[in-house]
Amino acid sequence: MKKISLLQLRANHKGKVVEIQGGMGLQNRLLHMGVFKGKEITKLSHLGLRGPVVIKAGRTILALGHGMAAKIVVETE
């Protein structure tokens, strides 16, 4: 298992959130969206160089900003 940023995760691949590299504000915002440590997420797409990253967390589909996605570390096989 290797740890990579959500930006580096390829489209249509799953990863488990192991770290959120941000303050409590970011962690709380993501928690309310259903993204937290231990949660398995699927990256659906990544639009452009600094565009939004679309993920699926449970039954919810979210579009995260580039900066926010860069601070999410996932573990993948």
C-alpha positions in Angstrom: 0.0 0.0 0.0 1.3 3.5 -0.9 0.2 6.9 0.3 -0.4 9.5 -2.3 -2.3 12.8 -2.7 -5.8 12.7 -4.0 -4.5 14.6 -7.1 -2.1 11.7 -7.9 -4.9 9.1 -7.7 -6.0 8.0 -11.1 -9.6 8.3 -12.3 -11.9 5.5 -11.4 -9.6 4.2 -8.7 -10.4 3.8 -5.0 -8.4 5.0 -2.0 -8.8 5.2 1.8 -8.3 8.6 3.4 -5.4 8.4 5.8 -4.6 12.0 6.4 -6.0 15.5 5.9 -3.1 18.0 5.8 -5.0 21.1 6.9 -6.4 22.8 9.9 -9.5 22.1 11.9 -11.6 24.3 9.5 -10.7 22.2 6.5 -11.2 18.9 8.4 -14.6 20.0 9.7 -15.7 21.1 6.2 -14.7 17.8 4.7 -16.3 15.9 7.6 -19.6 17.6 6.9 -19.3 16.5 3.3 -18.6 12.9 4.3 -14.8 12.8 3.8 -12.8 11.8 6.9 -9.9 9.6 8.0 -10.7 5.9 7.3 -13.3 6.7 4.6 -13.0 4.9 1.3 -13.4 7.2 -1.7 -13.4 6.8 -5.5 -11.9 9.5 -7.7 -14.2 9.9 -10.7 -12.4 12.6 -12.7 -10.0 15.4 -12.6 -10.7 18.3 -14.9 -7.7 20.2 -16.3 -4.5 21.4 -14.7 -6.0 23.2 -11.7 -9.7 22.3 -12.1 -12.0 20.5 -9.7 -11.6 16.9 -8.6 -14.8 14.8 -8.6 -15.0 12.1 -6.0 -17.6 9.7 -4.7 -17.8 9.2 -0.9 -20.4 6.7 -0.1 -23.4 7.6 -2.1 -22.4 11.2 -2.4 -20.7 12.8 -5.4 -18.5 15.8 -4.6 -16.5 18.3 -6.6 -13.5 19.5 -4.6 -11.2 22.4 -5.5 -7.7 21.7 -6.5 -6.2 23.0 -3.3 -8.5 21.1 -1.1 -7.9 17.8 -3.0 -4.1 18.4 -2.7 -4.4 18.2 1.1 -6.1 14.8 1.2 -3.7 11.9 1.4 -5.1 8.5 0.4 -3.8 4.9 0.7 -4.1 2.8 -2.4 -3.0 -0.7 -3.5 
